[in-house]
Amino acid sequence: MIRLNAADAGFATAFTALVEDRRESSADVARDVAAIIADVRTRGADAVRDLTLRLDRHDLDTTGWRIDASVCADAYAALEPELRAALDLAAGRIRAYHERQKPADTDYIDPVGVRLGARWRPVDAAGLYVPGGRAAYPSSLLMNAIPAKVAGVGRLAMVTPTPDGQINPLVLAAAHLAGVDEIWRIGGAQGVAALAYGAGDIAPVDVITGPGNAWVAEAKRQLYGVVGIDMVAGPSEIVVVADALNDPEWTAADLLSQAEHDVTTQSILFTDDSAYADAVADAVDRQLNTLATGAVARQAWEANGAIIVVATLADAMPLVDRLAPEHLQLAVDEPQTLFDRVRHAGSVFLGRHTPEAIGDYVAGPNHVLPTGRRARFASGLSVLDFMKRTSFLGLDETALAELGPATVKMAEAEGLPAHARSVALRLRMNR
């Protein structure tokens, strides 16, 4: 774990190294994924079947390619009541939040008499990638599927790996609750490729969203353009900005809430109190010894964790912007003052009683967020990821007479005479 103090002479260099640390996929992953995508595109279902047998150790023709909706309904009905109520609460809040994101169409006549506007429509089909095995998260399924349904997507197809033919019943229950239309027992880069190009009975989709490992992320990167994607997701990140009035045990738990995801996760604390920094470091060490996920969290904390002491918390904010973190907690009494200074973050958690984990499950905003400093230019998953905007315009003769001459002049200046003529003929201009 890195300890830095902004007052030290070498701080600028050390912090730049922290910002520029890359924890994402290698050239080897990119090469392997390209081969898998090419295989699926060429051989379709046969390639998916062979890859699933090799990587997930089951024969799709034996276990079945598709999971029936009745199986998902049964899984939901069989949930322990408190857990079912928790999923219902999460789904309801996620749906309500995303309903407010639906964009409005525009349609107006400008002063020249031109009709202008734009209308929004959902994509025809969306594909969801849902991790399997150890990283089986029903919360991520809800966060991806519900915005698609709110957008009005007609067909929602999900792929999920089922190692040795087994699948987490919580994932099936969440699929039922979210209204997923199709569930296919495939994962990895081959699952993403099957959604993009189609394979056997799996019809291609228009947009693919959802988290996955390095191979899944790389497949989405390589297939962008064939389909739309939500984002290329990298390892999870959390930045906590906290003063000494916080309980160090709370802050330690917040940092570890992301560290337990994967050994590549990054957890960073900014504080204006050196003694508090020491107390949090000690608390992290204590909690690592009791976490069931402690082995993974310890590797992440030791390899990628950082505690940074600054003169004032306001001084931390430009540094936070350089990190552009996926998650940012502002654990202070008056978080708005610091929040007003934030330009780049995937999602911000305001105040001492707003741990990031609340956002992962039941708060409502989407937890699919940009990582790897992409919050500088990207946003979290939303209803808009499943919609597209079509602009339109309409001119009558009077409006064309107003705008046409300038159009002809610009087209001629660009050396495009057919453009100019298509307008000039209507204006009876001699061109």
Protein Blocks (a to p, Z undefined) as FASTA:
>chain_A
ZZddfkbmklmmmmmmmmmpccbdcfklmmmmmmmmmmmmmnmmmmmmmmmmmmnopafk
lnopbdcfklmmmmmmmpcfklmmmmmmmmmmmmmmmmmmpccddddddfkopacddddd
ddfbdcddddehjllcfklmmmmmmmmmmnopabdcdddddehhiacfklmmmmmmnopa
bdcfbehjklmmmmmnogajbccdfbdcddddfklmmmmmmmgojaccfbdcdddddddd
ddfkbcfklmmmmmmmmmmmpmkbccddddfbfklmmmmmmmmmmmmmmgmklmmmmmmm
mmmgccdddfbfklmmmmmmmnopabdcdddfblmlmmmmpmbdfbdcedjklcfklmmm
mnopacbdceehlmmmpccddfklmgccdddddddfklmmmmmmmmmmmmmmnopaklmm
mmmmmnopaZZ
